[in-house]
Amino acid sequence: MNALDGVRVLDLTRALAGPYCSMMLGDYGADVIKIEMPGKGDDTRTWAPPSIGDESAYFLSINRNKRSITLNLRHPDGRKAFLDLAEGADVVVENFTPGVVDRLGISYDTVRALNPGIVYASISGFGQTGPYRTRSAYDQVMQGIGGIMSLTGEPGRLPVKMGIALTDIGAGMMAAYAITMSLFHRQRNGGQGQYIDVSMLDLQVAWLTYMAGYYFATGKNPEKVGAAHPTLVPYQAFMCQDGKYINVAVGSERLWERFCKAMDREDLFDHPDYARNPDRVRSRDKLVPLLQEVFLQEPVGRWVAQLGDGGVPCGPVNELSDVFSDPQVLFREMLLEVPHPSLGTVKQAGIPIKLSDTPGSIRRHPPLLGEHTAEVLGEIGYSAEEVRRLKEEEAV
């Protein structure tokens, strides 16, 4: 049994934020029906290279545990089929530009009139209200507007975005969280659904947390510190003898003592320039180069072992080939293989939240375009002849 067994989700999303949200719901048992444009489908089906066979690696990574149907929502019969599905659904998720669902005739108000219990989630760059609501939003742009790029990278160098689309993924996670809250509320309050408005910009502003706190406290924009920490030293990456990097996190005076012992540099422990963290922050420009020279004397594996044995939080800066061969990652089943009808099997990053009684599972491969159209429409009473007619009229 999965936690969301019996929950039906109509997934109108494409690209990343929405599909990540619906994948999270699907991983825990929801019946996710991915609704795509006939003949085209989700944009990410063509985001290649790389591909695995004829399937985009990007699409495969975020669309498991879903059934794909094609509906032309601009066609009256395609729209009717969607509304027929919505009458028996629990959740609708969409990430169109604000206003599009109104023009298509599938807005929250329209669906709620048929199904008062619907939980309807809209994910967008700037939200459904405000002066920016209709602006286009891609992760690269949003990382800049939300301030995260101003905090990332080396001092005096160009702004750097995160290596993954964290704004898209974070918005998808936030939407999944909001949907499960709303389903819980519905259960406790007479079956009443509600509308959810998730903004990528709102998410980023909320994520600023302690950096926002620094700004509120000082009135100054935080400076970029690269792989370092603005208020803790040493708390950053250092290059080792083999050209690989180690991350070290000395977050307390107790850890500073352990660090000095593990590095065989006990002379640094009570040095007046380094004895307390405020001293180390003021002396960052002296201490960091000194430590860098020491780290260059041994390879990363030796330092990870030595510092780890000394009780110092540390770890290598892994490439993905290291991540997906790491014994902890493998033990936690964060690398899985899923049978696929045309590719044999496809590898997937695993399911991160481990529930004791209702664990998640991968039950369905990332679907072929329209693979389940007849199946899903048949479940709500459409005959095979009706489905054939809809295909001929390009409504599905």
ChimeraX attribute file (.defattr): number of C-alpha atoms within 10 A of each C-alpha:
attribute: neighborCount
match mode: 1-to-1
recipient: residues
	/A:1	11
	/A:2	16
	/A:3	16
	/A:4	18
	/A:5	14
	/A:6	12
	/A:7	17
	/A:8	21
	/A:9	26
	/A:10	23
	/A:11	25
	/A:12	20
	/A:13	24
	/A:14	22
	/A:15	18
	/A:16	25
	/A:17	28
	/A:18	28
	/A:19	28
	/A:20	25
	/A:21	27
	/A:22	33
	/A:23	25
	/A:24	24
	/A:25	27
	/A:26	29
	/A:27	26
	/A:28	24
	/A:29	24
	/A:30	23
	/A:31	22
	/A:32	25
	/A:33	25
	/A:34	29
	/A:35	26
	/A:36	23
	/A:37	19
	/A:38	18
	/A:39	13
	/A:40	12
	/A:41	20
	/A:42	21
	/A:43	14
	/A:44	17
	/A:45	20
	/A:46	17
	/A:47	15
	/A:48	14
	/A:49	10
	/A:50	12
	/A:51	15
	/A:52	14
	/A:53	10
	/A:54	12
	/A:55	20
	/A:56	17
	/A:57	20
	/A:58	19
	/A:59	23
	/A:60	20
	/A:61	17
	/A:62	23
	/A:63	25
	/A:64	24
	/A:65	26
	/A:66	29
	/A:67	26
	/A:68	24
	/A:69	24
	/A:70	25
	/A:71	27
	/A:72	22
	/A:73	22
	/A:74	13
	/A:75	16
	/A:76	13
	/A:77	17
	/A:78	20
	/A:79	19
	/A:80	16
	/A:81	20
	/A:82	19
	/A:83	18
	/A:84	16
	/A:85	18
	/A:86	22
	/A:87	17
	/A:88	15
	/A:89	22
	/A:90	22
	/A:91	26
	/A:92	25
	/A:93	24
	/A:94	23
	/A:95	23
	/A:96	17
	/A:97	19
	/A:98	21
	/A:99	12
	/A:100	14
	/A:101	17
	/A:102	12
	/A:103	10
	/A:104	13
	/A:105	17
	/A:106	18
	/A:107	17
	/A:108	21
	/A:109	14
	/A:110	14
	/A:111	22
	/A:112	20
	/A:113	11
	/A:114	14
	/A:115	19
	/A:116	16
	/A:117	22
	/A:118	27
	/A:119	26
	/A:120	24
	/A:121	24
	/A:122	25
	/A:123	27
	/A:124	27
	/A:125	29
	/A:126	24
	/A:127	21
	/A:128	19
	/A:129	11
	/A:130	8
	/A:131	9
	/A:132	12
	/A:133	17
	/A:134	18
	/A:135	13
	/A:136	13
	/A:137	18
	/A:138	16
	/A:139	20
	/A:140	17
	/A:141	14
	/A:142	23
	/A:143	23
	/A:144	17
	/A:145	14
	/A:146	19
	/A:147	16
	/A:148	20
	/A:149	19
	/A:150	18
	/A:151	20
	/A:152	19
	/A:153	19
	/A:154	15
	/A:155	12
	/A:156	10
	/A:157	10
	/A:158	11
	/A:159	15
	/A:160	17
	/A:161	20
	/A:162	14
	/A:163	6
	/A:164	10
	/A:165	16
	/A:166	18
	/A:167	27
	/A:168	29
	/A:169	19
	/A:170	18
	/A:171	26
	/A:172	26
	/A:173	20
	/A:174	18
	/A:175	26
	/A:176	21
	/A:177	14
	/A:178	18
	/A:179	24
	/A:180	15
	/A:181	12
	/A:182	22
	/A:183	22
	/A:184	13
	/A:185	15
	/A:186	17
	/A:187	13
	/A:188	10
	/A:189	10
	/A:190	9
	/A:191	14
	/A:192	17
	/A:193	22
	/A:194	19
	/A:195	18
	/A:196	18
	/A:197	15
	/A:198	22
	/A:199	23
	/A:200	28
	/A:201	22
	/A:202	14
	/A:203	18
	/A:204	21
	/A:205	14
	/A:206	12
	/A:207	16
	/A:208	16
	/A:209	10
	/A:210	10
	/A:211	15
	/A:212	17
	/A:213	11
	/A:214	15
	/A:215	13
	/A:216	11
	/A:217	9
	/A:218	10
	/A:219	10
	/A:220	9
	/A:221	13
	/A:222	14
	/A:223	14
	/A:224	19
	/A:225	15
	/A:226	17
	/A:227	14
	/A:228	20
	/A:229	16
	/A:230	16
	/A:231	13
	/A:232	17
	/A:233	26
	/A:234	23
	/A:235	19
	/A:236	20
	/A:237	21
	/A:238	25
	/A:239	21
	/A:240	22
	/A:241	17
	/A:242	12
	/A:243	11
	/A:244	17
	/A:245	23
	/A:246	21
	/A:247	20
	/A:248	21
	/A:249	20
	/A:250	21
	/A:251	17
	/A:252	13
	/A:253	13
	/A:254	10
	/A:255	16
	/A:256	23
	/A:257	19
	/A:258	21
	/A:259	26
	/A:260	18
	/A:261	17
	/A:262	19
	/A:263	16
	/A:264	11
	/A:265	13
	/A:266	15
	/A:267	10
	/A:268	18
	/A:269	18
	/A:270	12
	/A:271	12
	/A:272	10
	/A:273	18
	/A:274	21
	/A:275	15
	/A:276	16
	/A:277	20
	/A:278	14
	/A:279	14
	/A:280	21
	/A:281	20
	/A:282	14
	/A:283	14
	/A:284	18
	/A:285	10
	/A:286	13
	/A:287	17
	/A:288	18
	/A:289	12
	/A:290	11
	/A:291	14
	/A:292	14
	/A:293	13
	/A:294	16
	/A:295	20
	/A:296	18
	/A:297	13
	/A:298	13
	/A:299	17
	/A:300	24
	/A:301	16
	/A:302	13
	/A:303	23
	/A:304	20
	/A:305	14
	/A:306	16
	/A:307	20
	/A:308	15
	/A:309	12
	/A:310	17
	/A:311	12
	/A:312	24
	/A:313	18
	/A:314	20
	/A:315	19
	/A:316	19
	/A:317	16
	/A:318	13
	/A:319	9
	/A:320	9
	/A:321	8
	/A:322	12
	/A:323	15
	/A:324	15
	/A:325	11
	/A:326	13
	/A:327	11
	/A:328	11
	/A:329	15
	/A:330	14
	/A:331	9
	/A:332	12
	/A:333	13
	/A:334	16
	/A:335	16
	/A:336	14
	/A:337	14
	/A:338	16
	/A:339	15
	/A:340	14
	/A:341	10
	/A:342	12
	/A:343	12
	/A:344	10
	/A:345	13
	/A:346	17
	/A:347	13
	/A:348	17
	/A:349	14
	/A:350	18
	/A:351	18
	/A:352	12
	/A:353	11
	/A:354	10
	/A:355	11
	/A:356	7
	/A:357	9
	/A:358	14
	/A:359	15
	/A:360	23
	/A:361	15
	/A:362	21
	/A:363	15
	/A:364	16
	/A:365	20
	/A:366	24
	/A:367	20
	/A:368	17
	/A:369	21
	/A:370	22
	/A:371	13
	/A:372	18
	/A:373	20
	/A:374	18
	/A:375	16
	/A:376	16
	/A:377	19
	/A:378	14
	/A:379	10
	/A:380	13
	/A:381	10
	/A:382	14
	/A:383	13
	/A:384	13
	/A:385	9
	/A:386	14
	/A:387	18
	/A:388	13
	/A:389	13
	/A:390	18
	/A:391	17
	/A:392	10
	/A:393	13
	/A:394	16
	/A:395	22
	/A:396	27
